[in-house]
Amino acid sequence: MKENYEYKLSAKEDLVDKWGLAIAVTIIAWLITSAFTGNAGRETFNVFWKSDGIFSIGSRTNSFGSLFSLISFLVTGPINLGLAVFFIHITRKETAEINDMFSGFQIFLAAFLTNFFIVLFTVLWSLLFLIPGIIASISYSMTYYILQDQPELSPLEAIAQSKALMRGHKMDFFILAISFVGWFLLSLITFGLGFLYLLPYYNATKAHFYNDLISN
């Protein structure tokens, strides 16, 4: 495996003439999955998961918040897959377009179920303790890249392949991820503007890590 600085250097080189495109993709992905889910959405999302299966409509604000949260939950998987496609294209010197981020909708059900199972398994491991949850999320971190390379796989097969691929490399990825902590803090103190640089940089770096994994 390469050194972390090599992944990060390659990511920055790949983004030299694609920063505008990568930032646009990042903003669109955020708008679709997060921008419309405010506190009301988070507070009332559990209404969809009532044990009696009944959806109760509250105030106008809460119902809209719940609707946006549901939409976010439905599209997060396809958008994550689309982001994986976009950044894989960039790191492999292939044509990358904004439309790439919508490619996950071509296999909507598989992408949705992939996100559903990743969230479910991560939450279940987190119930044991925080650390098992972190380990699980790292194990599943390559799932969308695998699914974009092998769209014929089922969600559970893609997750299983990610676990196998990350065996022996979870600490490598963890160290790579925490190397971005400084950028994360800087993004916070710039009222979120720094994320426009951080997220494309991180996603391209992560894609390079995946490429190195499968090449080995």
TALIN-V742296 format. One line per field, one symbol per residue. burial: 1 if it has 24 or more other ideal C-beta (glycine too) atoms within 12 Angstrom, else 0. A space follows every 50 residues. Layout:
burial=???
//
This chain:
burial=00010011011101100100111011011101110010001001101100 00000000000100111110111111111111111111111100010101 11111010011111111110110000000000001111111111111110 10101001111110110011011001101100100000000000111111 1111111111111100
//
